[in-house]
Amino acid sequence: MNRKATHILLIDDDVAVLDMVQSALAHYGMEVHAYSEAAQALELIQNPAAPEFDLVISDINMEGLDGFDVIHKVKSTHPRLPVVLMTGQASVDYAIRAMRLGAANLFMKPIAIRDLVQSVFHLVDLHRDFRLADDGLRGLVNERRHFLFRSDELNVPSLVRHLTDRLVPMGFASTSNLDVIAMAFHEALVNALEHGNLELDSSLKGDLFAKEDPYGLLRDQRMADQAYAGRLIEVRLAMDTERFEVEISDEGKGFDASKLSPLRGDSEMAPHCGRGLPLIMLVMDEVHFSDKGNQIRLVLRRK
């Protein structure tokens, strides 16, 4: 994928992390503008001669201006620009604060580079599509949509665009939190595909640059096996002026949703695994699971 026109602003006072993330993104052709001081990075983004940025990635815990200062200042002048935050220690309250300020995603250190790079790909494409959104939808009163895909036919980014194109015009999201809602839908669809229909275990995920990728290899094998690839994913969207509901069902074995630990303010965010569901539960107003655990219903209420 050609990313030469993609500009990323990267901020972290840990030089080792700065170099690692910069190298990973540059590997895919992205133009990474890396800074160890937030003040200097914010000066660049306010410079009329600076490139048009597609994404900001910032550490939270820094001397001087921290990541919360960064997102506040970025959103005050560039409300549509997505910001991803990184941190070495975060409770659920910490994550909630980041999301409320408009963070598109939150990553724990040590950084899972694979997940970060995939998130960057998704957010950059999604953000560019949002710029083209049509405000003529503001007069819409209600709508129902029904999607049905085989596992090997599902295009997650494309479907996410269909699930989010009504949110801002209908008042269920603002430009400052649209990215994180889209990311929650993305995580739910990936969970249905990979952990549901394909029955992949997150423990198989390795480093992005490792010689072998057990998770990716097994994913490819099961996508070529009709016993898995032929399983269906069903998505239903129901919306009126007060409630936006998305129901995602897969044909996997499901799981016991009663074993999910409730999120408390002092709960720690897991650094490497199980980050999809916590993100979904933080972002949505309501989250419901079927008894079998192979269906999730995500609800947003009009603010």
Secondary structure, DSSP 8 states (H G I E B T S, - for coil): ---TT-EEEEE-S-HHHHHHHHHHHHTTT-EEEEESSHHHHHHHHT-TTS---SEEEEESS-SSS-HHHHHHHHHHH-TTS-EEEEES--BHHHHHHHHHHT-SEEEESS--HHHHHHHHHHHHHHHHHHHT--GGGGG---EEEEEEEEGGG--HHHHHHHHHTTTTTTTS--TTTHHHHHHHHHHHHHIIIIIIIS---GGG---TT-S--HHHHHHHHHHT-HHHHT-EEEEEEEE-SSEEEEEEE-SS----GGGS----TT-B--SSSS-HHHHHHHH-SEEEE-SSSSEEEEEEE--
